[in-house]
């Protein structure tokens, strides 16, 4: 009696559907991670419009942060509120007038709900909402709040989502050069106003002295004229009276001219004082504006909807997901091979 034993070799045709499915899934995730799709991020414009900018999603590939952009890599520039041309302040002046600009990007599965929570948080810390937009996929809030509330506000705001779903950028600059520039302008304005007031005082005193002198001469001429008129009529008397009257007319005209010149000089002096006072007021207004600017934190919060795939990439960044699926596929293929050998060998 003989036994016919047939030995079959294992090939890819003997793989189970589970192994095939895992292999295809590993391949698909590898391609998805290697070539992430681009997204359009609509950014609100002043006046209610929308601006669309194209960029990679936060849940990208190839990095340990899953595409999250670190704050140090975000090159955000903010314009100076008070342009200042001058040297760097000396180290001996340790005052700080920090202007803070805050921006955050949050990822969530429920954009409208998170947008409402952000608005509530801003208003809860005495903040002002300057712009708001909300939709199924994207949300945006622009705000301003007192600097005294800033730290507590950050703590609560950044607790609305997990750290993996939050990207923060903070820009702060010391406006000490601008403050020093304003203080220098204040000194110049004060000195200029003091000079204008002193000049006006000199004009008034000089005019008073000149008028006093001319009036004394007029009074002297009037006295001499009265004495001449009391003399007996004669040719010399008439000549003397005519000369005295001519001199008196000249003195009176000089008084008129002096008063006219004084009026012009006084108007000029008053205009200069008004200019100095306006300069002082403008500098004080500029100083108040700077301090108000420093005392206000301006910020924006961008909110974006995140898919489950992106959320998973935040926890397993880069090629972790296709790598794990590849290992599971190999394990499933190994099981298929062992099962085949037990059955046919």
C-alpha positions as CSV (number, residue, x, y, z in Angstrom):
1,X,0.0,0.0,0.0
2,X,1.5,3.4,-1.0
3,X,0.7,6.9,0.1
4,X,0.7,9.9,-2.4
5,X,1.9,13.0,-0.5
6,X,1.8,16.3,-2.5
7,X,3.8,19.3,-1.2
8,X,2.6,22.7,-2.2
9,X,4.8,25.9,-2.0
10,X,3.5,29.1,-0.3
11,X,3.0,32.1,-2.7
12,X,1.3,35.5,-2.6
13,X,-1.9,33.9,-3.9
14,X,-2.2,32.2,-0.5
15,X,-2.4,35.5,1.4
16,X,-5.7,36.1,3.2
17,X,-8.0,39.0,2.4
18,X,-7.1,40.6,5.7
19,X,-3.5,40.6,4.8
20,X,-4.3,42.1,1.4
21,X,-6.5,44.7,3.0
22,X,-3.8,45.7,5.6
23,X,-1.2,45.9,2.9
24,X,-3.3,48.2,0.7
25,X,-4.2,50.4,3.8
26,X,-0.5,50.6,4.7
27,X,0.3,51.7,1.1
28,X,-2.5,54.2,1.0
29,X,-1.4,55.8,4.3
30,X,2.2,55.9,3.2
31,X,1.2,57.8,0.0
32,X,-1.1,60.1,2.0
33,X,1.7,61.0,4.4
34,X,4.3,61.4,1.7
35,X,2.1,63.7,-0.4
36,X,-0.3,65.6,1.9
37,X,-3.1,67.4,0.2
38,X,-3.2,71.2,0.1
39,X,-5.9,73.2,1.8
40,X,-7.3,76.6,1.3
41,X,-7.5,78.7,4.5
42,X,-10.0,81.6,4.1
43,X,-8.8,84.6,6.1
44,X,-11.3,87.4,6.9
45,X,-10.6,90.8,5.6
46,X,-11.7,94.1,7.1
47,X,-15.1,94.9,5.9
48,X,-16.4,91.3,5.9
49,X,-14.6,89.9,2.9
50,X,-12.6,86.7,2.8
51,X,-9.1,86.1,1.6
52,X,-8.0,82.6,0.6
53,X,-4.5,81.5,1.2
54,X,-3.2,78.1,0.2
55,X,-1.0,76.0,2.5
56,X,-0.4,72.6,3.9
57,X,-2.6,71.3,6.8
58,X,-1.3,71.4,10.3
59,X,-1.5,67.6,10.3
60,X,1.3,67.2,7.7
61,X,4.0,64.6,7.4
62,X,7.6,64.0,7.8
63,X,8.1,65.8,11.1
64,X,7.8,65.0,14.7
65,X,5.2,67.7,15.2
66,X,2.9,66.4,12.6
67,X,3.0,69.6,10.5
68,X,2.4,71.9,13.5
69,X,4.4,75.1,12.9
70,X,6.4,76.1,15.9
71,X,6.1,79.7,17.1
72,X,9.8,80.3,16.5
73,X,9.5,79.4,12.8
74,X,6.6,81.7,12.1
75,X,8.0,84.9,10.8
76,X,5.3,87.4,11.7
77,X,6.1,91.1,11.6
78,X,4.1,93.8,13.1
79,X,4.4,97.5,12.0
80,X,5.8,100.0,14.4
81,X,3.2,102.3,15.8
82,X,5.7,105.1,16.5
83,X,8.5,105.3,13.9
84,X,11.7,106.3,15.6
85,X,15.0,107.2,14.1
86,X,17.8,107.1,16.7
87,X,20.3,105.2,18.6
88,X,19.5,102.1,20.7
89,X,18.5,103.2,24.3
90,X,21.4,102.8,26.8
91,X,21.4,99.8,29.1
92,X,21.0,102.2,32.1
93,X,17.4,102.9,31.1
94,X,15.7,99.7,32.2
95,X,12.2,100.7,31.6
96,X,9.9,98.4,29.6
97,X,7.0,99.5,27.5
98,X,6.1,96.1,25.9
99,X,3.7,96.0,23.1
100,X,2.3,92.4,22.8
101,X,0.7,90.9,19.8
102,X,-0.8,87.4,20.3
103,X,-2.0,84.9,17.7
104,X,-3.2,81.3,18.0
105,X,-4.4,78.6,15.7
106,X,-6.7,76.0,17.1
107,X,-7.9,72.7,15.5
108,X,-11.3,71.3,16.5
109,X,-14.0,69.0,15.3
110,X,-16.7,71.6,16.1
111,X,-15.6,75.0,14.7
112,X,-18.8,77.1,15.6
113,X,-18.9,75.8,19.2
114,X,-15.2,76.6,19.7
115,X,-15.6,80.0,18.1
116,X,-18.4,80.9,20.6
117,X,-16.2,79.8,23.5
118,X,-13.3,82.0,22.3
119,X,-15.7,85.0,22.0
120,X,-17.0,84.3,25.5
121,X,-13.5,84.1,26.9
122,X,-12.4,87.4,25.2
123,X,-15.4,89.3,26.6
124,X,-15.1,87.6,30.0
125,X,-11.7,89.3,30.4
126,X,-13.0,92.8,29.5
127,X,-11.8,92.4,25.9
128,X,-13.2,93.9,22.7
129,X,-14.1,91.8,19.7
130,X,-13.0,93.6,16.5
131,X,-13.8,91.0,14.0
132,X,-15.5,87.6,14.0
133,X,-16.3,85.0,11.4
134,X,-17.5,81.4,11.8
135,X,-18.4,78.5,9.5
136,X,-18.4,74.8,9.4
137,X,-14.7,74.5,8.5
138,X,-13.1,77.8,9.6
139,X,-13.5,80.4,12.3
140,X,-11.6,83.6,13.1
141,X,-11.7,86.1,16.0
142,X,-9.7,89.4,16.2
143,X,-9.7,91.1,19.6
144,X,-8.1,93.5,22.0
145,X,-7.9,93.3,25.7
146,X,-6.2,95.0,28.7
147,X,-2.6,93.9,29.3
148,X,-3.5,93.4,33.0
149,X,-5.9,90.6,32.0
150,X,-3.5,89.0,29.4
151,X,-1.9,86.2,31.5
152,X,-5.2,85.0,33.0
153,X,-6.8,85.2,29.5
154,X,-4.1,83.1,28.0
155,X,-4.4,80.4,30.6
156,X,-8.1,80.0,30.0
157,X,-8.0,80.4,26.2
158,X,-5.2,77.9,25.7
159,X,-7.0,75.4,27.9
160,X,-9.9,75.2,25.4
161,X,-8.1,72.6,23.3
162,X,-5.3,70.2,23.9
163,X,-1.7,71.2,23.3
164,X,-1.5,69.1,20.2
165,X,-4.3,71.0,18.7
166,X,-2.9,74.5,19.5
167,X,-0.2,76.6,17.7
168,X,0.8,79.9,19.3
169,X,2.8,82.9,18.1
170,X,3.6,85.8,20.4
171,X,5.4,89.0,19.3
172,X,6.4,91.6,21.8
173,X,8.6,94.7,21.4
174,X,9.8,97.3,23.8
175,X,8.6,100.8,22.8
176,X,11.3,102.4,25.0
177,X,12.9,104.2,22.0
178,X,9.5,105.7,21.0
179,X,9.0,106.7,24.7
180,X,12.4,108.4,24.8
181,X,11.7,110.2,21.6
182,X,8.4,111.5,23.0
183,X,10.1,112.6,26.2
184,X,12.7,114.5,24.1
185,X,10.0,116.2,22.1
186,X,8.3,117.1,25.4
187,X,11.5,118.9,26.6
188,X,11.8,120.7,23.3
189,X,8.1,121.8,23.4
190,X,8.4,123.0,27.0
191,X,11.6,124.9,26.2
192,X,10.1,126.4,23.0
193,X,6.9,127.5,24.9
194,X,9.0,129.1,27.7
195,X,11.0,131.0,25.0
196,X,7.8,132.2,23.3
197,X,6.4,133.4,26.6
198,X,9.6,135.2,27.5
199,X,9.7,136.8,24.1
200,X,6.1,138.1,24.5
201,X,7.0,139.5,27.9
202,X,9.9,141.4,26.4
203,X,7.7,142.7,23.6
204,X,5.2,144.0,26.2
205,X,7.8,145.5,28.5
206,X,9.6,147.2,25.6
207,X,6.4,148.6,24.3
208,X,5.4,149.9,27.7
209,X,8.8,151.6,28.1
210,X,8.7,153.1,24.6
211,X,5.2,154.5,25.1
212,X,6.1,155.9,28.5
213,X,9.1,157.7,27.0
214,X,7.1,159.0,24.0
215,X,4.2,160.1,26.3
216,X,6.6,162.0,28.5
217,X,8.0,163.8,25.4
218,X,4.4,164.6,24.3
219,X,3.6,165.9,27.7
220,X,6.8,168.0,27.6
221,X,5.9,169.4,24.2
222,X,2.3,170.2,25.4
223,X,3.7,172.1,28.4
224,X,6.1,174.0,26.2
225,X,3.4,174.8,23.7
226,X,1.1,176.1,26.4
227,X,3.9,178.4,27.7
228,X,4.6,179.6,24.1
229,X,0.9,180.5,23.6
230,X,0.8,182.6,26.8
231,X,3.5,184.9,25.4
232,X,2.8,188.1,23.7
233,X,2.0,187.8,20.0
234,X,5.1,188.1,17.8
235,X,6.8,186.6,14.8
236,X,9.2,184.5,17.0
237,X,6.3,183.3,19.1
238,X,4.4,182.1,16.0
239,X,7.5,180.3,14.7
240,X,8.1,178.7,18.1
241,X,4.5,177.5,18.3
242,X,4.6,176.1,14.8
243,X,7.9,174.2,15.6
244,X,6.4,172.8,18.9
245,X,3.2,171.7,17.1
246,X,5.2,170.0,14.4
247,X,7.3,168.1,17.0
248,X,4.2,167.2,18.9
249,X,2.6,165.8,15.8
250,X,5.7,163.8,15.2
251,X,5.7,162.3,18.7
252,X,2.0,161.5,18.4
253,X,2.6,159.8,15.1
254,X,5.5,157.8,16.7
255,X,3.0,156.7,19.4
256,X,0.6,155.6,16.7
257,X,3.3,153.7,14.8
258,X,4.6,152.1,18.0
259,X,1.1,150.9,18.9
260,X,0.7,149.5,15.3
261,X,4.0,147.7,15.5
262,X,3.3,146.5,19.0
263,X,0.0,145.0,17.8
264,X,1.8,143.1,15.1
265,X,4.5,141.9,17.4
266,X,2.0,140.9,20.0
267,X,0.0,138.9,17.5
268,X,3.1,137.2,16.3
269,X,4.1,136.4,19.9
270,X,0.6,135.1,20.7
271,X,0.7,132.9,17.6
272,X,4.0,131.5,18.7
273,X,2.7,130.7,22.1
274,X,-0.4,129.1,20.6
275,X,2.0,127.0,18.4
276,X,4.0,126.0,21.5
277,X,0.9,125.1,23.4
278,X,-0.4,123.0,20.5
279,X,3.0,121.3,20.3
280,X,2.8,120.5,24.0
281,X,-0.7,119.1,23.6
282,X,0.3,117.0,20.6
283,X,3.2,115.5,22.4
284,X,1.0,114.7,25.4
285,X,-1.5,113.1,23.1
286,X,1.2,111.1,21.5
287,X,2.5,109.9,24.9
288,X,-1.0,108.9,26.0
289,X,-1.5,107.1,22.7
290,X,1.7,105.1,23.2
291,X,0.8,104.2,26.8
292,X,-2.7,103.2,25.7
293,X,-1.2,101.1,22.9
294,X,1.2,99.4,25.4
295,X,-1.7,98.7,27.8
296,X,-3.6,96.9,25.0
297,X,-2.9,93.4,23.8
298,X,-4.0,92.8,20.2
299,X,-4.6,89.2,19.1
300,X,-6.2,86.9,16.7
301,X,-7.4,83.3,17.0
302,X,-7.8,81.2,13.9
303,X,-10.0,78.0,14.2
304,X,-9.9,75.2,11.7
305,X,-11.8,72.0,11.4
306,X,-9.7,68.9,11.7
307,X,-10.4,65.4,10.2
308,X,-10.0,62.2,12.1
309,X,-7.0,61.4,9.9
310,X,-5.3,64.7,10.8
311,X,-6.1,64.2,14.5
312,X,-4.6,60.7,14.4
313,X,-1.4,62.2,12.7
314,X,-1.0,64.6,15.6
315,X,-0.6,61.6,18.0
316,X,1.3,59.4,15.5
317,X,3.2,61.9,13.3
318,X,5.3,61.2,10.2
319,X,5.5,57.6,9.0
320,X,4.4,56.0,12.3
321,X,0.9,55.1,11.0
322,X,2.0,53.4,7.7
323,X,4.9,51.8,9.6
324,X,2.6,50.3,12.2
325,X,0.2,49.1,9.5
326,X,3.2,47.6,7.6
327,X,4.3,45.6,10.7
328,X,0.7,44.3,11.2
329,X,0.6,43.3,7.5
330,X,3.9,41.4,7.9
331,X,2.5,39.7,11.0
332,X,-0.7,38.8,9.2
333,X,1.3,37.4,6.3
334,X,3.4,35.3,8.7
335,X,0.3,33.9,10.2
336,X,-1.0,33.0,6.8
337,X,2.2,31.2,6.0
338,X,2.1,29.2,9.2
339,X,-1.5,28.3,8.6
340,X,-0.7,27.2,5.0
341,X,2.2,25.0,6.2
342,X,0.1,23.3,8.8
343,X,-2.5,22.6,6.2
344,X,-0.5,21.4,3.1
345,X,2.9,20.4,4.4
